[in-house]
Amino acid sequence: MKDSEIWEYAKLNKLTIVTKDAGFSDMIMLNDPPPRVIHIKLGNMKIKEFYQKISAIWADVCSMSKEYKLVRVYSKHIEGID
């Protein structure tokens, strides 16, 4: 699917887009939810390391996503943008 199709599907179904693609971060900055966007910015890593990092913070990420239209997940912190 094209990014625009993913966006429209998520918007119609009130979903959150979880992505490593910066394009969705740009799109949400110009729009209001839905959808909401969680932008994973952890860099390249093995899947086991990724799973360990994301599992440890996922509850916080989801909680922040309810409050902010964009949540950026970095290796050392989580950032919410409204």
HTML snippet that shows the backbone in 3Dmol.js (N, CA, C, O; Angstrom):
<script src="https://3Dmol.org/build/3Dmol-min.js"></script>
<div id="view" style="width:600px;height:400px;position:relative"></div>
<script>
const pdb = `
ATOM      1  N   MET A   1       0.838  -1.191   0.000  1.00  0.00           N
ATOM      2  CA  MET A   1       0.000   0.000   0.000  1.00  0.00           C
ATOM      3  C   MET A   1       0.882   1.254   0.000  1.00  0.00           C
ATOM      4  O   MET A   1       1.998   1.247   0.519  1.00  0.00           O
ATOM      5  N   LYS A   2       0.372   2.285  -0.572  1.00  0.00           N
ATOM      6  CA  LYS A   2       1.049   3.585  -0.527  1.00  0.00           C
ATOM      7  C   LYS A   2       0.820   4.208   0.839  1.00  0.00           C
ATOM      8  O   LYS A   2      -0.145   3.879   1.528  1.00  0.00           O
ATOM      9  N   ASP A   3       1.721   5.120   1.229  1.00  0.00           N
ATOM     10  CA  ASP A   3       1.574   5.798   2.521  1.00  0.00           C
ATOM     11  C   ASP A   3       0.212   6.471   2.646  1.00  0.00           C
ATOM     12  O   ASP A   3      -0.416   6.418   3.703  1.00  0.00           O
ATOM     13  N   SER A   4      -0.241   7.100   1.575  1.00  0.00           N
ATOM     14  CA  SER A   4      -1.534   7.795   1.612  1.00  0.00           C
ATOM     15  C   SER A   4      -2.683   6.812   1.843  1.00  0.00           C
ATOM     16  O   SER A   4      -3.660   7.156   2.509  1.00  0.00           O
ATOM     17  N   GLU A   5      -2.582   5.616   1.312  1.00  0.00           N
ATOM     18  CA  GLU A   5      -3.617   4.594   1.515  1.00  0.00           C
ATOM     19  C   GLU A   5      -3.592   4.081   2.954  1.00  0.00           C
ATOM     20  O   GLU A   5      -4.642   3.870   3.561  1.00  0.00           O
ATOM     21  N   ILE A   6      -2.405   3.884   3.488  1.00  0.00           N
ATOM     22  CA  ILE A   6      -2.272   3.471   4.892  1.00  0.00           C
ATOM     23  C   ILE A   6      -2.874   4.539   5.792  1.00  0.00           C
ATOM     24  O   ILE A   6      -3.625   4.231   6.717  1.00  0.00           O
ATOM     25  N   TRP A   7      -2.539   5.797   5.518  1.00  0.00           N
ATOM     26  CA  TRP A   7      -3.050   6.927   6.300  1.00  0.00           C
ATOM     27  C   TRP A   7      -4.586   6.947   6.287  1.00  0.00           C
ATOM     28  O   TRP A   7      -5.218   7.041   7.339  1.00  0.00           O
ATOM     29  N   GLU A   8      -5.169   6.859   5.106  1.00  0.00           N
ATOM     30  CA  GLU A   8      -6.628   6.919   4.988  1.00  0.00           C
ATOM     31  C   GLU A   8      -7.299   5.734   5.684  1.00  0.00           C
ATOM     32  O   GLU A   8      -8.325   5.900   6.343  1.00  0.00           O
ATOM     33  N   TYR A   9      -6.727   4.547   5.540  1.00  0.00           N
ATOM     34  CA  TYR A   9      -7.278   3.366   6.216  1.00  0.00           C
ATOM     35  C   TYR A   9      -7.240   3.547   7.731  1.00  0.00           C
ATOM     36  O   TYR A   9      -8.221   3.275   8.422  1.00  0.00           O
ATOM     37  N   ALA A  10      -6.096   4.010   8.241  1.00  0.00           N
ATOM     38  CA  ALA A  10      -5.953   4.219   9.682  1.00  0.00           C
ATOM     39  C   ALA A  10      -6.893   5.319  10.162  1.00  0.00           C
ATOM     40  O   ALA A  10      -7.461   5.219  11.250  1.00  0.00           O
ATOM     41  N   LYS A  11      -7.057   6.354   9.369  1.00  0.00           N
ATOM     42  CA  LYS A  11      -7.960   7.449   9.727  1.00  0.00           C
ATOM     43  C   LYS A  11      -9.411   6.961   9.803  1.00  0.00           C
ATOM     44  O   LYS A  11     -10.108   7.231  10.781  1.00  0.00           O
ATOM     45  N   LEU A  12      -9.851   6.260   8.794  1.00  0.00           N
ATOM     46  CA  LEU A  12     -11.226   5.755   8.750  1.00  0.00           C
ATOM     47  C   LEU A  12     -11.531   4.787   9.885  1.00  0.00           C
ATOM     48  O   LEU A  12     -12.661   4.735  10.371  1.00  0.00           O
ATOM     49  N   ASN A  13     -10.528   4.021  10.309  1.00  0.00           N
ATOM     50  CA  ASN A  13     -10.721   2.998  11.335  1.00  0.00           C
ATOM     51  C   ASN A  13     -10.211   3.424  12.709  1.00  0.00           C
ATOM     52  O   ASN A  13     -10.171   2.620  13.641  1.00  0.00           O
ATOM     53  N   LYS A  14      -9.815   4.717  12.830  1.00  0.00           N
ATOM     54  CA  LYS A  14      -9.339   5.285  14.093  1.00  0.00           C
ATOM     55  C   LYS A  14      -8.215   4.456  14.708  1.00  0.00           C
ATOM     56  O   LYS A  14      -8.251   4.099  15.885  1.00  0.00           O
ATOM     57  N   LEU A  15      -7.216   4.161  13.876  1.00  0.00           N
ATOM     58  CA  LEU A  15      -6.080   3.339  14.280  1.00  0.00           C
ATOM     59  C   LEU A  15      -4.855   4.200  14.561  1.00  0.00           C
ATOM     60  O   LEU A  15      -4.846   5.401  14.291  1.00  0.00           O
ATOM     61  N   THR A  16      -3.833   3.570  15.101  1.00  0.00           N
ATOM     62  CA  THR A  16      -2.531   4.191  15.312  1.00  0.00           C
ATOM     63  C   THR A  16      -1.540   3.554  14.353  1.00  0.00           C
ATOM     64  O   THR A  16      -1.483   2.330  14.233  1.00  0.00           O
ATOM     65  N   ILE A  17      -0.772   4.370  13.681  1.00  0.00           N
ATOM     66  CA  ILE A  17       0.265   3.881  12.777  1.00  0.00           C
ATOM     67  C   ILE A  17       1.565   3.772  13.571  1.00  0.00           C
ATOM     68  O   ILE A  17       2.030   4.756  14.146  1.00  0.00           O
ATOM     69  N   VAL A  18       2.140   2.588  13.599  1.00  0.00           N
ATOM     70  CA  VAL A  18       3.438   2.351  14.237  1.00  0.00           C
ATOM     71  C   VAL A  18       4.434   2.156  13.105  1.00  0.00           C
ATOM     72  O   VAL A  18       4.268   1.267  12.270  1.00  0.00           O
ATOM     73  N   THR A  19       5.475   2.993  13.078  1.00  0.00           N
ATOM     74  CA  THR A  19       6.334   3.032  11.902  1.00  0.00           C
ATOM     75  C   THR A  19       7.758   3.461  12.217  1.00  0.00           C
ATOM     76  O   THR A  19       8.032   4.042  13.267  1.00  0.00           O
ATOM     77  N   LYS A  20       8.651   3.166  11.296  1.00  0.00           N
ATOM     78  CA  LYS A  20      10.005   3.719  11.310  1.00  0.00           C
ATOM     79  C   LYS A  20      10.128   4.781  10.222  1.00  0.00           C
ATOM     80  O   LYS A  20      11.186   5.389  10.067  1.00  0.00           O
ATOM     81  N   ASP A  21       9.067   5.006   9.478  1.00  0.00           N
ATOM     82  CA  ASP A  21       9.037   5.925   8.341  1.00  0.00           C
ATOM     83  C   ASP A  21       8.756   7.354   8.813  1.00  0.00           C
ATOM     84  O   ASP A  21       7.685   7.630   9.355  1.00  0.00           O
ATOM     85  N   ALA A  22       9.704   8.252   8.610  1.00  0.00           N
ATOM     86  CA  ALA A  22       9.555   9.643   9.046  1.00  0.00           C
ATOM     87  C   ALA A  22       8.429  10.369   8.316  1.00  0.00           C
ATOM     88  O   ALA A  22       7.937  11.389   8.800  1.00  0.00           O
ATOM     89  N   GLY A  23       8.021   9.863   7.173  1.00  0.00           N
ATOM     90  CA  GLY A  23       6.940  10.491   6.417  1.00  0.00           C
ATOM     91  C   GLY A  23       5.647  10.594   7.205  1.00  0.00           C
ATOM     92  O   GLY A  23       4.924  11.583   7.087  1.00  0.00           O
ATOM     93  N   PHE A  24       5.349   9.579   8.009  1.00  0.00           N
ATOM     94  CA  PHE A  24       4.118   9.612   8.807  1.00  0.00           C
ATOM     95  C   PHE A  24       4.221  10.638   9.930  1.00  0.00           C
ATOM     96  O   PHE A  24       3.213  11.237  10.306  1.00  0.00           O
ATOM     97  N   SER A  25       5.412  10.852  10.471  1.00  0.00           N
ATOM     98  CA  SER A  25       5.609  11.906  11.470  1.00  0.00           C
ATOM     99  C   SER A  25       5.315  13.266  10.846  1.00  0.00           C
ATOM    100  O   SER A  25       4.681  14.119  11.467  1.00  0.00           O
ATOM    101  N   ASP A  26       5.777  13.459   9.624  1.00  0.00           N
ATOM    102  CA  ASP A  26       5.517  14.716   8.922  1.00  0.00           C
ATOM    103  C   ASP A  26       4.025  14.894   8.670  1.00  0.00           C
ATOM    104  O   ASP A  26       3.494  15.991   8.844  1.00  0.00           O
ATOM    105  N   MET A  27       3.350  13.830   8.263  1.00  0.00           N
ATOM    106  CA  MET A  27       1.922  13.911   7.951  1.00  0.00           C
ATOM    107  C   MET A  27       1.094  14.269   9.189  1.00  0.00           C
ATOM    108  O   MET A  27       0.174  15.082   9.098  1.00  0.00           O
ATOM    109  N   ILE A  28       1.408  13.676  10.337  1.00  0.00           N
ATOM    110  CA  ILE A  28       0.612  13.944  11.534  1.00  0.00           C
ATOM    111  C   ILE A  28       0.823  15.369  12.031  1.00  0.00           C
ATOM    112  O   ILE A  28      -0.069  15.940  12.660  1.00  0.00           O
ATOM    113  N   MET A  29       1.983  15.949  11.759  1.00  0.00           N
ATOM    114  CA  MET A  29       2.230  17.321  12.198  1.00  0.00           C
ATOM    115  C   MET A  29       1.333  18.314  11.447  1.00  0.00           C
ATOM    116  O   MET A  29       1.094  19.422  11.926  1.00  0.00           O
ATOM    117  N   LEU A  30       0.848  17.916  10.289  1.00  0.00           N
ATOM    118  CA  LEU A  30      -0.022  18.775   9.482  1.00  0.00           C
ATOM    119  C   LEU A  30      -1.499  18.429   9.629  1.00  0.00           C
ATOM    120  O   LEU A  30      -2.353  19.073   9.019  1.00  0.00           O
ATOM    121  N   ASN A  31      -1.804  17.410  10.439  1.00  0.00           N
ATOM    122  CA  ASN A  31      -3.179  16.926  10.578  1.00  0.00           C
ATOM    123  C   ASN A  31      -3.521  16.676  12.038  1.00  0.00           C
ATOM    124  O   ASN A  31      -2.642  16.617  12.898  1.00  0.00           O
ATOM    125  N   ASP A  32      -4.792  16.534  12.294  1.00  0.00           N
ATOM    126  CA  ASP A  32      -5.264  16.133  13.613  1.00  0.00           C
ATOM    127  C   ASP A  32      -5.626  14.656  13.578  1.00  0.00           C
ATOM    128  O   ASP A  32      -6.009  14.134  12.531  1.00  0.00           O
ATOM    129  N   PRO A  33      -5.506  13.979  14.721  1.00  0.00           N
ATOM    130  CA  PRO A  33      -5.907  12.575  14.764  1.00  0.00           C
ATOM    131  C   PRO A  33      -7.398  12.421  14.524  1.00  0.00           C
ATOM    132  O   PRO A  33      -8.144  13.382  14.712  1.00  0.00           O
ATOM    133  N   PRO A  34      -7.855  11.257  14.119  1.00  0.00           N
ATOM    134  CA  PRO A  34      -7.048  10.077  13.823  1.00  0.00           C
ATOM    135  C   PRO A  34      -6.388  10.182  12.455  1.00  0.00           C
ATOM    136  O   PRO A  34      -6.798  11.028  11.659  1.00  0.00           O
ATOM    137  N   PRO A  35      -5.410   9.382  12.150  1.00  0.00           N
ATOM    138  CA  PRO A  35      -4.788   8.421  13.054  1.00  0.00           C
ATOM    139  C   PRO A  35      -3.788   9.113  13.974  1.00  0.00           C
ATOM    140  O   PRO A  35      -3.479  10.295  13.820  1.00  0.00           O
ATOM    141  N   ARG A  36      -3.306   8.357  14.910  1.00  0.00           N
ATOM    142  CA  ARG A  36      -2.170   8.776  15.737  1.00  0.00           C
ATOM    143  C   ARG A  36      -0.948   8.041  15.179  1.00  0.00           C
ATOM    144  O   ARG A  36      -1.082   7.046  14.466  1.00  0.00           O
ATOM    145  N   VAL A  37       0.237   8.542  15.511  1.00  0.00           N
ATOM    146  CA  VAL A  37       1.459   7.944  14.966  1.00  0.00           C
ATOM    147  C   VAL A  37       2.445   7.671  16.097  1.00  0.00           C
ATOM    148  O   VAL A  37       2.691   8.526  16.949  1.00  0.00           O
ATOM    149  N   ILE A  38       3.000   6.473  16.086  1.00  0.00           N
ATOM    150  CA  ILE A  38       4.122   6.112  16.942  1.00  0.00           C
ATOM    151  C   ILE A  38       5.303   5.882  16.016  1.00  0.00           C
ATOM    152  O   ILE A  38       5.308   4.950  15.212  1.00  0.00           O
ATOM    153  N   HIS A  39       6.308   6.751  16.140  1.00  0.00           N
ATOM    154  CA  HIS A  39       7.481   6.700  15.263  1.00  0.00           C
ATOM    155  C   HIS A  39       8.635   6.075  16.043  1.00  0.00           C
ATOM    156  O   HIS A  39       9.141   6.665  16.998  1.00  0.00           O
ATOM    157  N   ILE A  40       9.040   4.900  15.636  1.00  0.00           N
ATOM    158  CA  ILE A  40      10.130   4.162  16.271  1.00  0.00           C
ATOM    159  C   ILE A  40      11.445   4.647  15.684  1.00  0.00           C
ATOM    160  O   ILE A  40      11.686   4.516  14.484  1.00  0.00           O
ATOM    161  N   LYS A  41      12.298   5.213  16.543  1.00  0.00           N
ATOM    162  CA  LYS A  41      13.575   5.765  16.094  1.00  0.00           C
ATOM    163  C   LYS A  41      14.718   5.126  16.887  1.00  0.00           C
ATOM    164  O   LYS A  41      15.565   5.824  17.444  1.00  0.00           O
ATOM    165  N   LEU A  42      14.730   3.814  16.929  1.00  0.00           N
ATOM    166  CA  LEU A  42      15.726   3.092  17.709  1.00  0.00           C
ATOM    167  C   LEU A  42      16.981   2.755  16.907  1.00  0.00           C
ATOM    168  O   LEU A  42      17.964   2.278  17.475  1.00  0.00           O
ATOM    169  N   GLY A  43      16.963   2.990  15.621  1.00  0.00           N
ATOM    170  CA  GLY A  43      18.113   2.641  14.801  1.00  0.00           C
ATOM    171  C   GLY A  43      18.134   1.152  14.487  1.00  0.00           C
ATOM    172  O   GLY A  43      17.209   0.417  14.833  1.00  0.00           O
ATOM    173  N   ASN A  44      19.184   0.726  13.838  1.00  0.00           N
ATOM    174  CA  ASN A  44      19.312  -0.685  13.465  1.00  0.00           C
ATOM    175  C   ASN A  44      19.777  -1.504  14.659  1.00  0.00           C
ATOM    176  O   ASN A  44      20.689  -1.109  15.385  1.00  0.00           O
ATOM    177  N   MET A  45      19.141  -2.641  14.848  1.00  0.00           N
ATOM    178  CA  MET A  45      19.524  -3.561  15.914  1.00  0.00           C
ATOM    179  C   MET A  45      18.944  -4.929  15.599  1.00  0.00           C
ATOM    180  O   MET A  45      18.049  -5.070  14.765  1.00  0.00           O
ATOM    181  N   LYS A  46      19.463  -5.912  16.271  1.00  0.00           N
ATOM    182  CA  LYS A  46      18.949  -7.262  16.105  1.00  0.00           C
ATOM    183  C   LYS A  46      17.544  -7.339  16.683  1.00  0.00           C
ATOM    184  O   LYS A  46      17.203  -6.597  17.604  1.00  0.00           O
ATOM    185  N   ILE A  47      16.735  -8.233  16.144  1.00  0.00           N
ATOM    186  CA  ILE A  47      15.331  -8.325  16.541  1.00  0.00           C
ATOM    187  C   ILE A  47      15.181  -8.629  18.030  1.00  0.00           C
ATOM    188  O   ILE A  47      14.258  -8.122  18.668  1.00  0.00           O
ATOM    189  N   LYS A  48      16.056  -9.433  18.585  1.00  0.00           N
ATOM    190  CA  LYS A  48      15.979  -9.752  20.012  1.00  0.00           C
ATOM    191  C   LYS A  48      16.187  -8.495  20.861  1.00  0.00           C
ATOM    192  O   LYS A  48      15.459  -8.272  21.828  1.00  0.00           O
ATOM    193  N   GLU A  49      17.176  -7.680  20.504  1.00  0.00           N
ATOM    194  CA  GLU A  49      17.442  -6.438  21.221  1.00  0.00           C
ATOM    195  C   GLU A  49      16.264  -5.468  21.063  1.00  0.00           C
ATOM    196  O   GLU A  49      15.854  -4.817  22.023  1.00  0.00           O
ATOM    197  N   PHE A  50      15.729  -5.382  19.841  1.00  0.00           N
ATOM    198  CA  PHE A  50      14.574  -4.527  19.596  1.00  0.00           C
ATOM    199  C   PHE A  50      13.396  -4.958  20.471  1.00  0.00           C
ATOM    200  O   PHE A  50      12.758  -4.125  21.115  1.00  0.00           O
ATOM    201  N   TYR A  51      13.118  -6.229  20.489  1.00  0.00           N
ATOM    202  CA  TYR A  51      12.007  -6.750  21.276  1.00  0.00           C
ATOM    203  C   TYR A  51      12.199  -6.432  22.765  1.00  0.00           C
ATOM    204  O   TYR A  51      11.249  -6.033  23.440  1.00  0.00           O
ATOM    205  N   GLN A  52      13.398  -6.603  23.267  1.00  0.00           N
ATOM    206  CA  GLN A  52      13.658  -6.313  24.678  1.00  0.00           C
ATOM    207  C   GLN A  52      13.434  -4.833  24.988  1.00  0.00           C
ATOM    208  O   GLN A  52      12.802  -4.499  25.990  1.00  0.00           O
ATOM    209  N   LYS A  53      13.944  -3.953  24.138  1.00  0.00           N
ATOM    210  CA  LYS A  53      13.786  -2.513  24.365  1.00  0.00           C
ATOM    211  C   LYS A  53      12.330  -2.093  24.269  1.00  0.00           C
ATOM    212  O   LYS A  53      11.833  -1.371  25.134  1.00  0.00           O
ATOM    213  N   ILE A  54      11.645  -2.538  23.229  1.00  0.00           N
ATOM    214  CA  ILE A  54      10.274  -2.095  23.010  1.00  0.00           C
ATOM    215  C   ILE A  54       9.332  -2.696  24.054  1.00  0.00           C
ATOM    216  O   ILE A  54       8.378  -2.041  24.473  1.00  0.00           O
ATOM    217  N   SER A  55       9.589  -3.923  24.472  1.00  0.00           N
ATOM    218  CA  SER A  55       8.758  -4.558  25.506  1.00  0.00           C
ATOM    219  C   SER A  55       8.839  -3.815  26.834  1.00  0.00           C
ATOM    220  O   SER A  55       7.848  -3.706  27.556  1.00  0.00           O
ATOM    221  N   ALA A  56      10.013  -3.312  27.146  1.00  0.00           N
ATOM    222  CA  ALA A  56      10.223  -2.623  28.418  1.00  0.00           C
ATOM    223  C   ALA A  56       9.495  -1.284  28.487  1.00  0.00           C
ATOM    224  O   ALA A  56       9.171  -0.816  29.579  1.00  0.00           O
ATOM    225  N   ILE A  57       9.234  -0.664  27.342  1.00  0.00           N
ATOM    226  CA  ILE A  57       8.636   0.671  27.345  1.00  0.00           C
ATOM    227  C   ILE A  57       7.266   0.742  26.678  1.00  0.00           C
ATOM    228  O   ILE A  57       6.652   1.809  26.657  1.00  0.00           O
ATOM    229  N   TRP A  58       6.778  -0.360  26.136  1.00  0.00           N
ATOM    230  CA  TRP A  58       5.568  -0.318  25.310  1.00  0.00           C
ATOM    231  C   TRP A  58       4.341   0.213  26.056  1.00  0.00           C
ATOM    232  O   TRP A  58       3.545   0.945  25.466  1.00  0.00           O
ATOM    233  N   ALA A  59       4.170  -0.127  27.310  1.00  0.00           N
ATOM    234  CA  ALA A  59       3.020   0.384  28.076  1.00  0.00           C
ATOM    235  C   ALA A  59       3.072   1.909  28.160  1.00  0.00           C
ATOM    236  O   ALA A  59       2.042   2.570  28.032  1.00  0.00           O
ATOM    237  N   ASP A  60       4.255   2.466  28.373  1.00  0.00           N
ATOM    238  CA  ASP A  60       4.408   3.921  28.421  1.00  0.00           C
ATOM    239  C   ASP A  60       4.140   4.557  27.055  1.00  0.00           C
ATOM    240  O   ASP A  60       3.514   5.613  26.969  1.00  0.00           O
ATOM    241  N   VAL A  61       4.607   3.921  26.010  1.00  0.00           N
ATOM    242  CA  VAL A  61       4.386   4.417  24.653  1.00  0.00           C
ATOM    243  C   VAL A  61       2.889   4.472  24.353  1.00  0.00           C
ATOM    244  O   VAL A  61       2.390   5.475  23.842  1.00  0.00           O
ATOM    245  N   CYS A  62       2.183   3.405  24.667  1.00  0.00           N
ATOM    246  CA  CYS A  62       0.733   3.352  24.419  1.00  0.00           C
ATOM    247  C   CYS A  62      -0.010   4.387  25.246  1.00  0.00           C
ATOM    248  O   CYS A  62      -0.949   5.016  24.757  1.00  0.00           O
ATOM    249  N   SER A  63       0.394   4.565  26.471  1.00  0.00           N
ATOM    250  CA  SER A  63      -0.227   5.565  27.339  1.00  0.00           C
ATOM    251  C   SER A  63      -0.020   6.970  26.769  1.00  0.00           C
ATOM    252  O   SER A  63      -0.953   7.772  26.728  1.00  0.00           O
ATOM    253  N   MET A  64       1.184   7.258  26.340  1.00  0.00           N
ATOM    254  CA  MET A  64       1.474   8.571  25.756  1.00  0.00           C
ATOM    255  C   MET A  64       0.715   8.782  24.454  1.00  0.00           C
ATOM    256  O   MET A  64       0.326   9.907  24.142  1.00  0.00           O
ATOM    257  N   SER A  65       0.501   7.723  23.697  1.00  0.00           N
ATOM    258  CA  SER A  65      -0.199   7.824  22.426  1.00  0.00           C
ATOM    259  C   SER A  65      -1.657   8.243  22.611  1.00  0.00           C
ATOM    260  O   SER A  65      -2.257   8.808  21.697  1.00  0.00           O
ATOM    261  N   LYS A  66      -2.220   7.978  23.760  1.00  0.00           N
ATOM    262  CA  LYS A  66      -3.590   8.414  24.036  1.00  0.00           C
ATOM    263  C   LYS A  66      -3.658   9.925  24.233  1.00  0.00           C
ATOM    264  O   LYS A  66      -4.690  10.546  23.980  1.00  0.00           O
ATOM    265  N   GLU A  67      -2.558  10.507  24.684  1.00  0.00           N
ATOM    266  CA  GLU A  67      -2.507  11.937  24.984  1.00  0.00           C
ATOM    267  C   GLU A  67      -1.943  12.768  23.827  1.00  0.00           C
ATOM    268  O   GLU A  67      -2.398  13.887  23.587  1.00  0.00           O
ATOM    269  N   TYR A  68      -0.972  12.233  23.125  1.00  0.00           N
ATOM    270  CA  TYR A  68      -0.284  12.970  22.067  1.00  0.00           C
ATOM    271  C   TYR A  68      -0.589  12.377  20.701  1.00  0.00           C
ATOM    272  O   TYR A  68      -0.793  11.170  20.574  1.00  0.00           O
ATOM    273  N   LYS A  69      -0.620  13.227  19.677  1.00  0.00           N
ATOM    274  CA  LYS A  69      -0.893  12.720  18.333  1.00  0.00           C
ATOM    275  C   LYS A  69       0.323  12.037  17.713  1.00  0.00           C
ATOM    276  O   LYS A  69       0.186  11.211  16.810  1.00  0.00           O
ATOM    277  N   LEU A  70       1.517  12.387  18.204  1.00  0.00           N
ATOM    278  CA  LEU A  70       2.752  11.769  17.724  1.00  0.00           C
ATOM    279  C   LEU A  70       3.613  11.396  18.920  1.00  0.00           C
ATOM    280  O   LEU A  70       3.875  12.221  19.795  1.00  0.00           O
ATOM    281  N   VAL A  71       4.048  10.150  18.947  1.00  0.00           N
ATOM    282  CA  VAL A  71       4.986   9.689  19.967  1.00  0.00           C
ATOM    283  C   VAL A  71       6.222   9.196  19.235  1.00  0.00           C
ATOM    284  O   VAL A  71       6.148   8.321  18.372  1.00  0.00           O
ATOM    285  N   ARG A  72       7.366   9.779  19.601  1.00  0.00           N
ATOM    286  CA  ARG A  72       8.643   9.345  19.026  1.00  0.00           C
ATOM    287  C   ARG A  72       9.389   8.541  20.082  1.00  0.00           C
ATOM    288  O   ARG A  72       9.567   8.985  21.216  1.00  0.00           O
ATOM    289  N   VAL A  73       9.815   7.355  19.687  1.00  0.00           N
ATOM    290  CA  VAL A  73      10.486   6.433  20.599  1.00  0.00           C
ATOM    291  C   VAL A  73      11.967   6.386  20.243  1.00  0.00           C
ATOM    292  O   VAL A  73      12.354   5.901  19.180  1.00  0.00           O
ATOM    293  N   TYR A  74      12.781   6.897  21.151  1.00  0.00           N
ATOM    294  CA  TYR A  74      14.244   6.893  20.998  1.00  0.00           C
ATOM    295  C   TYR A  74      14.838   5.856  21.950  1.00  0.00           C
ATOM    296  O   TYR A  74      14.139   5.345  22.825  1.00  0.00           O
ATOM    297  N   SER A  75      16.098   5.552  21.786  1.00  0.00           N
ATOM    298  CA  SER A  75      16.721   4.540  22.636  1.00  0.00           C
ATOM    299  C   SER A  75      16.822   4.995  24.101  1.00  0.00           C
ATOM    300  O   SER A  75      16.819   4.160  25.005  1.00  0.00           O
ATOM    301  N   LYS A  76      16.912   6.305  24.340  1.00  0.00           N
ATOM    302  CA  LYS A  76      17.084   6.795  25.703  1.00  0.00           C
ATOM    303  C   LYS A  76      15.850   7.499  26.274  1.00  0.00           C
ATOM    304  O   LYS A  76      15.784   7.734  27.481  1.00  0.00           O
ATOM    305  N   HIS A  77      14.878   7.837  25.430  1.00  0.00           N
ATOM    306  CA  HIS A  77      13.685   8.514  25.940  1.00  0.00           C
ATOM    307  C   HIS A  77      12.511   8.383  24.951  1.00  0.00           C
ATOM    308  O   HIS A  77      12.672   7.951  23.810  1.00  0.00           O
ATOM    309  N   ILE A  78      11.330   8.776  25.444  1.00  0.00           N
ATOM    310  CA  ILE A  78      10.115   8.798  24.646  1.00  0.00           C
ATOM    311  C   ILE A  78       9.631  10.251  24.627  1.00  0.00           C
ATOM    312  O   ILE A  78       9.614  10.928  25.655  1.00  0.00           O
ATOM    313  N   GLU A  79       9.242  10.706  23.453  1.00  0.00           N
ATOM    314  CA  GLU A  79       8.826  12.103  23.293  1.00  0.00           C
ATOM    315  C   GLU A  79       7.405  12.153  22.743  1.00  0.00           C
ATOM    316  O   GLU A  79       7.092  11.498  21.749  1.00  0.00           O
ATOM    317  N   GLY A  80       6.542  12.940  23.402  1.00  0.00           N
ATOM    318  CA  GLY A  80       5.184  13.138  22.926  1.00  0.00           C
ATOM    319  C   GLY A  80       5.022  14.520  22.334  1.00  0.00           C
ATOM    320  O   GLY A  80       5.460  15.507  22.924  1.00  0.00           O
ATOM    321  N   ILE A  81       4.390  14.598  21.165  1.00  0.00           N
ATOM    322  CA  ILE A  81       4.181  15.871  20.469  1.00  0.00           C
ATOM    323  C   ILE A  81       2.698  16.012  20.163  1.00  0.00           C
ATOM    324  O   ILE A  81       2.071  15.104  19.617  1.00  0.00           O
ATOM    325  N   ASP A  82       2.153  17.160  20.521  1.00  0.00           N
ATOM    326  CA  ASP A  82       0.739  17.405  20.293  1.00  0.00           C
ATOM    327  C   ASP A  82       0.520  18.357  19.148  1.00  0.00           C
ATOM    328  O   ASP A  82      -0.623  18.674  18.820  1.00  0.00           O
TER     329      ASP A  82
END
`;
const viewer = $3Dmol.createViewer("view");
viewer.addModel(pdb, "pdb");
viewer.setStyle({}, {cartoon: {color: "spectrum"}});
viewer.zoomTo();
viewer.render();
</script>
